[in-house]
Amino acid sequence: MTAALTLISHHLCPYVQRAAIALDEKGVAFERAYIDLANKPDWFLKISPLGKVPLLRIREDKGETILFESTVICEYLEETQAGPKLHPADPLARARHRGWMEFGSSILSDLWVYETTQDPQALEAKRSVLEAKFSTVEAELGDGPYFAGAQFSLVDAVFAPIFRYFDVFDTISDSGIFDGSPRVAAWRRALAERPSVKAAVTDDYHERLMAFLDRHDAALLKTARVAA
């Protein structure tokens, strides 16, 4: 019997998005269950060791298994599911891809400060850090359209939610973060058109993220209002 999969999600979580993209790219049927991370239900806390999303709930005849951590979920899908391979076959190339996935996670850590800080100086400091990190990525990219060329990979699944943030941020102000990274900018555009990337969030993602920034009294919003 085929396992029934449920991705336990939050509407804005980029780590959830990478798992959803991987599931979609593999052609795996799954359900989504959304929770409020500000008011975590008891059933969720009982099955999430870290109290975080995503979780992948796997139901089989023999019982239920819960996987946590997005990278673990993506690796499990790569190892167990049919469909296009999302990692290179070569072990060295595969290891390098895993390294760049971690690099993407480090960018997400910077983005958390960038979007939530109330301090304009901290905002500018993180803007500079992000610009430098994308310059590092720029030096790694080839002709595209994806990270490793024509083949979509898990690195793309990691970076697509990162770029989605900037689709919203760019409506607030022009940060100039990608001005010196044309290959990154082209990669960003290619990922935005990928069906799995589009389907990874609900249609109200923009509104939800703007509301999140407003609730945090984000310097990103305040600085833009002052400039206007």
N, C-alpha and C positions, 0 to 999 in steps of 0.2 A: 504493500500500500504506500502511495506517495505521501510524504509528510505534509501536514498543513502548517504553513508558516504565517506568523503574525509579527510584523515589525512594530514594536511599541515605540511611539514617537512623540516628539514635540514639534510644533509648527515651525519654529525658527532654528532648530538645532542643526548645525552643519554636519555633525557626525552622523545624525540620522540620515541626512541627505545622501552622504556617500554610500551608506548601506542600501538605501532605496535605489540609487543609481546602479549599483552592482547587481542587485536583484533583477532590475529591469533589463540591464544589458545581457544578463544570463538567460533572460526569457522565463524567469521563475514566477509563477503565480503566488501572490501573497496578499495578506490583508494589512491594513494599517489601524492601529489603535492609538489615539492621541491622549496624552495626559497633561495636566497643568503642573509644571515643575515648581511653581510657587505654592501648590497645595497638593502634594503627592499623596495619592490614595494608598491606603494600608496594603491592599493586594500587591501594589507595585513595589512598595518597600520590602515586602516579604520575599520577592523574587529577584530584586536588583541589589547585588552585594554592595555596590558603590552609590546606589540611589541616583543613578544617571541613566539617560537614554543614549543610544538605542539599546533595546533588548530584542533578540530574535527568539520568539517562542516557537519551538518545534514540537508538534504533536504527532506521535506515531502510535501504532497499535500497542506498543510496549510501554507507552507513557509519554510524559512531557519532559523536554529538556529546554533550559534557558541558556542562551549565549549572551554575554555582555561584552562591551567594548567594540567599537565600530571596526577596527582593524581585524580583530579576531573573527568577527562576523564575515567580513569581506574575504578573508583567507579561507574560511570554512566553505563559503560559496564557491570559491575558485577550485577547491579540492574535491568538492562533492557534486557539483552541478554541471550538467551539459551546457552547451552554448559556447560562444566565443571565449577564448582564453583571454584573461585580463592581466596576466603576468607574462613576461617573456619566458621562453623555454630554456634559455641559457641561464645557468645558476648565477653567474657573475652579474649578468644584466638584471636578473630578478632581484638580487641583493641590492643593486644600485637603485632600482625602483622603490624598494622598501625604504631605503634611506631618504629618497625624495618625498615619499609619503610622510615620513617623520618631519621633514623640513616643512611640508605643508601644515602639519599639526602645530609646528612652532609659529607659523604665520597666524594661525587661528588664535593662539594665545595672545599674540600682539594685538590682533583685531578686537579681542575682548576688552582690552584697555582702551583702544582707539574709540570704540563705540560707547563705552560706559563712563569714561572719565569725565569729571566736571571741571577739570583744570585745563585751560587752554594751552599752558606750557607742556603738560603731559601729552596732550593731543598732538602738538607739533613734534614732540620728541618721538612719539610712536609713528607719526607720518614719515619721518626721516628713516626710522628703522624699517618700516614696510617698503619704502622706496629702495633701500639698499638690498633688502632680501629679494625683491622682484628683479633687481639688477643681477643678482646672483643666478636666479632662475633663467634670466635672459641669456646668459652666457652658456647655459646648458642646452637650450632649445635648438632644434634644427629647423628644417623648412616646414614642419607641421603637416597637417593642421593640428595634430595632437602632440602630446609630450614626446612620444617616441616615433613620430611620423604619421603614417596612415592608420596605424592600429590603435584603437582606443584601449586604455589600460586603467588599472586602479589608481595610478597617479592622477589621471584625468578626473576620476571620480572624487579624489580628494580635493583637487583644486577648483572644480566647478562650483561648489558651494562658497568657496572663498571669493571667487569673482562675482557671485550673485550679490554678495554684500555691496559691492561697489556699484552694481546696477541701481541700487537704492541711494547709496551715498552720493553718486554723481548727480542725482536730482536735487541734492541739498547744496553742494558746492563742488568746485573743481579742485581736487586735491593735488593734481599734477603727478600723482604717484607713478603712473605708467608712461609719462611723457618720454622718458629715456629708455623705454623697453618696448620697442615695436613688435618684437616677436611674441612677447607676453600678451600684448594687446590683441594680436591676431589670434593667439590661442584662446584668449578669453572670448572673442567673438565666435570662434568655431564651437566652443563648448556650449555657449548660450543657445545655439541652434540645435543641439543634440536632443532628440525626443526624450531620452531617459533623464536628462538634466531638467528639461522643462517640467516633466511629470513628478519630479522629486519633492515639489512643494505645492501647497494649495494656491488657488488663484488670488487669495488675499494676502500673500506673503508681504508685499510692499507695505500695505496698510498695517499689518501686524508689526513689522520691523520699525516703522515710523512711530507707532504707539509705544513700542519698547524704548526707543530713544527718548521720547517725551517723558515717560515715567522715570527714567534715570536722570532727567535734567542734563542730558548729554552736552558736553562742550561742543561737539560736532554740530548740533543744532543751534546752540547759542551763538557760536562764532559766525555761522552763516547768517543769522538774523542781524547781528551787529554789522556785518559787511553789507547787508542789503539796505 
